[in-house]
């Protein structure tokens, strides 16, 4: 019987987390003009700039999470678990820092910033759920059907 040690076992091969994060970033870029337009309608050019800043934070957050998980998985599965737990706290702190650095600037509107941060995180995750594969045969995104 072979015993697998999670402290030394590492993940090799493709990184489905990075594939999903790139797809999330692509979807964020698709929806960005609409959300920035809504920010402009409700809060003028300052609202548009605020929404764009918030979307950049959200997309950077998803990409950083995937990078951290993928990099840690190449070291060991235990490190991947630590990256998932501690990475959340680190990324939450970075979001807090990103907001605190700009909160007093003239172009920042806090209500659109907060709404965009929350709605974009949740909206993109729910949108992405339709495209995630639940199979170990195809980790990451569902395969595209072949067109004849």
C-alpha positions in Angstrom: 0.0 0.0 0.0 1.4 3.3 -1.0 1.1 6.2 1.4 0.8 9.7 -0.1 2.4 12.4 1.9 0.6 15.8 1.2 3.7 17.6 2.5 5.8 16.3 -0.4 3.2 15.4 -3.1 3.0 18.1 -5.8 0.7 18.8 -8.6 2.2 18.6 -12.1 0.6 19.3 -15.4 -1.9 22.0 -16.5 -3.1 24.6 -14.0 -6.9 24.8 -14.2 -7.1 27.7 -11.7 -5.1 29.9 -14.1 -7.3 28.9 -17.1 -10.5 29.8 -15.1 -9.0 33.1 -13.9 -8.0 34.1 -17.5 -11.6 33.3 -18.5 -12.9 35.4 -15.6 -10.6 38.3 -16.7 -11.9 37.9 -20.3 -15.5 38.1 -19.1 -14.7 41.0 -16.9 -13.2 42.8 -19.9 -16.4 42.0 -21.9 -18.7 43.5 -19.2 -16.4 46.5 -18.4 -17.8 48.9 -21.0 -21.3 48.4 -19.7 -20.4 48.8 -16.1 -18.2 51.8 -16.7 -21.1 53.3 -18.7 -23.4 52.8 -15.8 -20.9 54.4 -13.5 -20.8 57.4 -15.9 -24.6 57.6 -16.0 -25.1 57.6 -12.3 -22.0 59.5 -11.1 -20.4 61.2 -14.1 -16.8 60.8 -15.2 -15.8 60.3 -11.6 -18.1 57.3 -11.4 -16.8 55.9 -14.6 -13.2 56.1 -13.3 -14.2 54.6 -10.0 -15.9 51.7 -11.6 -12.9 51.1 -13.9 -10.6 51.1 -10.9 -12.9 48.7 -9.0 -13.0 46.3 -12.0 -9.2 46.4 -12.2 -9.1 45.4 -8.5 -11.5 42.5 -9.1 -9.7 41.1 -12.1 -6.3 41.5 -10.4 -7.7 39.6 -7.4 -8.9 36.7 -9.5 -5.6 36.5 -11.4 -3.5 36.7 -8.2 -5.6 34.0 -6.5 -5.0 31.6 -9.5 -1.3 32.4 -9.7 -0.9 31.8 -5.9 -2.7 28.5 -6.1 -0.9 27.3 -9.2 2.5 28.2 -8.0 1.9 26.7 -4.5 0.6 23.5 -6.1 3.9 23.0 -7.9 5.6 23.0 -4.5 3.2 20.7 -2.6 -0.5 20.0 -2.0 -0.1 21.2 1.6 1.4 24.5 0.3 -1.6 24.8 -2.0 -3.9 24.5 1.0 -1.9 27.1 2.9 -1.9 29.4 -0.2 -5.7 29.1 -0.4 -6.2 30.0 3.3 -3.5 32.6 3.7 -3.9 33.9 0.2 -7.5 34.9 0.9 -6.3 37.0 3.8 -3.5 38.5 1.8 -5.8 39.4 -1.2 -8.4 40.8 1.1 -5.7 43.0 2.7 -4.6 44.1 -0.7 -8.2 45.1 -1.7 -8.5 47.0 1.6 -5.2 48.8 0.9 -6.2 49.6 -2.7 -9.4 51.2 -1.4 -7.7 53.1 1.4 -5.0 54.5 -0.9 -7.6 56.2 -3.1 -10.6 56.8 -0.8 -9.8 60.5 -0.3 -9.0 61.4 -3.9 -11.4 63.7 -5.7 -12.4 61.3 -8.5 -13.3 58.4 -6.2 -17.0 57.8 -5.3 -17.1 55.3 -2.4 -20.6 54.0 -3.1 -20.0 53.0 -6.7 -16.6 51.6 -5.7 -18.2 49.4 -3.0 -21.1 48.2 -5.2 -18.7 47.4 -8.1 -16.3 45.5 -5.9 -19.0 43.3 -4.4 -21.2 42.9 -7.5 -18.3 42.3 -9.9 -16.8 39.6 -7.7 -20.1 37.8 -7.2 -21.4 38.4 -10.7 -18.3 37.2 -12.5 -18.2 34.1 -10.2 -21.8 33.2 -10.9 -21.4 33.8 -14.6 -18.3 31.6 -14.7 -20.1 28.7 -13.0 -21.8 27.9 -16.2 -18.4 27.2 -17.9 -16.6 25.3 -15.2 -16.3 21.6 -15.7 -17.2 19.4 -12.7 -15.3 16.4 -14.1 -11.8 15.3 -13.3 -11.5 14.3 -16.9 -11.7 18.0 -17.9 -10.4 20.1 -15.0 -11.0 23.8 -15.4 -13.3 24.9 -18.2 -15.7 22.6 -20.0 -14.4 21.5 -23.4 -15.9 23.2 -26.4 -18.0 21.0 -28.6 -16.5 20.3 -32.0 -18.2 22.1 -34.9 -18.6 20.2 -38.1 
